């Protein structure tokens, strides 16, 4: 199980009263436990980890799950990502450093790109190697032909992607 998540608005919202905090609440709300709770609940064996690389957490979780399948570390992988925005502090912070789009729209890979927009969501996929999916006669909805990850290094700003690094990682993924 590979999960991608970074901020923990839920934990800070539910643990605001120190007298009400107990061990189960702290462990249950820790983002590091997302994958491990799923593995525990369903008695899954094998890799089980949460990935926190900020905005790319789900992408990196997918990359690591595909790599584990390719290396034979597991036959099936569940990979997912989640972002829940409950509290205003994150939006206030990102607004304060000028990271949020003033238009409220994403213009990914466009010359009109003007920062980013915060959103909530959750998704999970069950991945299998092709031989396993065929063996079990599973209905295949999509093929993942390649993944890649990188860091832009020093660019025109800590929160701004480097166009050349983005092109490079996309070429790595399709080669």
C-alpha positions as CSV (number, residue, x, y, z in Angstrom):
1,X,0.0,0.0,0.0
2,X,1.4,3.3,-1.1
3,X,-0.3,6.5,-0.1
4,X,0.5,10.1,-0.9
5,X,-0.4,12.8,1.6
6,X,1.4,15.7,3.2
7,X,-0.6,18.2,5.3
8,X,-2.6,17.1,8.3
9,X,-5.5,19.6,8.7
10,X,-7.6,16.8,10.1
11,X,-5.1,16.1,12.9
12,X,-4.8,19.7,13.9
13,X,-8.6,20.2,13.8
14,X,-9.2,17.1,16.0
15,X,-6.4,17.6,18.6
16,X,-6.9,21.3,19.4
17,X,-8.0,20.5,23.0
18,X,-5.0,19.0,24.8
19,X,-7.1,17.5,27.6
20,X,-9.0,15.3,25.1
21,X,-6.0,13.8,23.3
22,X,-5.4,10.1,23.7
23,X,-2.9,7.7,22.1
24,X,-5.5,6.3,19.6
25,X,-6.3,9.7,18.3
26,X,-2.7,10.7,17.7
27,X,-1.9,7.5,15.9
28,X,-5.2,7.4,14.1
29,X,-4.7,10.9,12.7
30,X,-1.0,10.7,11.8
31,X,-0.5,10.9,8.0
32,X,2.3,8.4,8.4
33,X,-0.3,5.8,9.3
34,X,-2.6,6.1,6.3
35,X,-1.1,3.1,4.4
36,X,-0.4,1.2,7.5
37,X,-4.0,1.4,8.7
38,X,-5.2,0.0,5.3
39,X,-2.6,-2.8,5.5
40,X,-3.6,-3.6,9.0
41,X,-7.3,-3.5,8.3
42,X,-7.1,-5.8,5.3
43,X,-4.2,-7.9,6.6
44,X,-2.0,-7.0,3.6
45,X,1.6,-8.0,3.7
46,X,4.5,-6.2,1.9
47,X,5.4,-2.6,1.4
48,X,3.2,-0.1,3.3
49,X,4.2,3.6,3.4
50,X,3.0,7.1,3.1
51,X,4.9,9.4,0.9
52,X,5.2,13.1,1.7
53,X,6.8,15.2,-1.1
54,X,4.3,18.0,-0.9
55,X,2.3,18.6,-4.1
56,X,3.9,15.5,-5.8
57,X,3.1,13.0,-3.0
58,X,0.6,11.0,-5.0
59,X,2.8,11.0,-8.1
60,X,5.8,9.7,-6.1
61,X,3.6,7.1,-4.4
62,X,2.5,5.8,-7.9
63,X,6.1,5.8,-9.1
64,X,7.3,3.8,-6.1
65,X,4.4,1.3,-6.3
66,X,5.1,0.7,-10.0
67,X,8.8,0.2,-9.2
68,X,7.9,-2.3,-6.5
69,X,5.7,-4.2,-8.9
70,X,8.4,-4.2,-11.5
71,X,11.0,-5.5,-9.0
72,X,8.6,-8.2,-7.8
73,X,8.4,-6.9,-4.3
74,X,4.6,-7.4,-4.6
75,X,2.1,-8.8,-7.1
76,X,-0.6,-6.2,-6.4
77,X,-0.3,-2.7,-5.0
78,X,-2.9,-0.2,-3.8
79,X,-1.8,3.4,-4.5
80,X,-3.7,6.5,-3.6
81,X,-3.6,10.1,-2.5
82,X,-5.6,12.4,-0.4
83,X,-5.8,16.1,0.4
84,X,-8.3,17.5,2.8
85,X,-8.4,21.2,3.6
86,X,-10.2,21.8,6.9
87,X,-8.4,24.7,8.5
88,X,-7.5,28.1,7.0
89,X,-3.9,28.3,8.1
90,X,-2.4,26.6,5.0
91,X,-4.4,28.9,2.6
92,X,-3.4,32.0,4.6
93,X,0.3,30.9,4.5
94,X,0.3,30.2,0.8
95,X,-1.5,33.4,0.0
96,X,1.0,35.3,2.1
97,X,4.0,34.0,0.1
98,X,2.2,34.7,-3.2
99,X,1.8,31.0,-4.1
100,X,-1.9,31.1,-4.8
101,X,-3.4,32.0,-8.3
102,X,-5.1,35.3,-8.2
103,X,-7.5,34.1,-11.0
104,X,-8.4,31.0,-8.9
105,X,-7.7,28.8,-12.0
106,X,-4.9,26.4,-12.9
107,X,-3.0,27.0,-16.1
108,X,-0.7,24.0,-16.0
109,X,2.1,24.1,-18.5
110,X,0.7,27.3,-20.0
111,X,2.3,30.6,-20.6
112,X,-0.7,31.9,-18.6
113,X,0.3,30.0,-15.5
114,X,0.0,32.3,-12.4
115,X,0.7,30.0,-9.5
116,X,-1.6,27.3,-8.1
117,X,-5.0,26.6,-6.7
118,X,-5.6,24.5,-3.6
119,X,-8.1,21.7,-3.9
120,X,-9.3,18.6,-2.0
121,X,-9.7,15.1,-3.2
122,X,-9.0,11.4,-2.7
123,X,-8.2,8.6,-5.2
124,X,-7.0,5.0,-5.0
125,X,-6.1,2.5,-7.6
126,X,-5.4,-1.2,-7.5
127,X,-2.3,-2.0,-9.6
128,X,-1.1,-5.3,-10.9
129,X,1.6,-6.5,-13.2
130,X,0.2,-7.5,-16.6
131,X,1.0,-11.2,-16.0
132,X,-1.0,-11.2,-12.8
133,X,-4.0,-9.3,-14.2
134,X,-4.1,-11.7,-17.2
135,X,-3.8,-14.8,-14.9
136,X,-6.7,-13.6,-12.7
137,X,-8.7,-12.4,-15.8
138,X,-9.1,-9.0,-14.2
139,X,-10.7,-6.2,-16.2
140,X,-7.8,-3.8,-17.1
141,X,-8.9,-0.2,-17.2
142,X,-5.6,1.3,-18.1
143,X,-1.9,0.6,-18.6
144,X,0.9,2.6,-16.9
145,X,3.6,2.6,-19.5
146,X,6.1,4.6,-17.5
147,X,6.7,6.9,-14.5
148,X,9.5,9.1,-13.4
149,X,10.3,11.5,-10.6
150,X,12.8,14.3,-10.1
151,X,13.5,17.5,-8.4
152,X,13.9,20.8,-10.3
153,X,17.0,21.8,-8.3
154,X,17.4,25.6,-8.0
155,X,14.9,27.3,-10.2
156,X,13.3,30.7,-10.4
157,X,11.7,30.2,-7.0
158,X,11.2,27.5,-4.4
159,X,7.6,27.0,-5.3
160,X,8.0,27.6,-9.1
161,X,8.8,24.6,-11.3
162,X,11.6,24.6,-13.8
163,X,10.3,24.1,-17.4
164,X,13.4,22.3,-18.5
165,X,13.3,19.9,-15.5
166,X,9.6,19.3,-16.1
167,X,10.3,18.4,-19.8
168,X,13.2,16.1,-18.6
169,X,11.1,14.1,-16.2
170,X,8.3,13.7,-18.8
171,X,10.8,12.4,-21.3
172,X,12.2,10.0,-18.7
173,X,8.6,8.7,-18.0
174,X,7.9,7.9,-21.7
175,X,11.3,6.5,-22.6
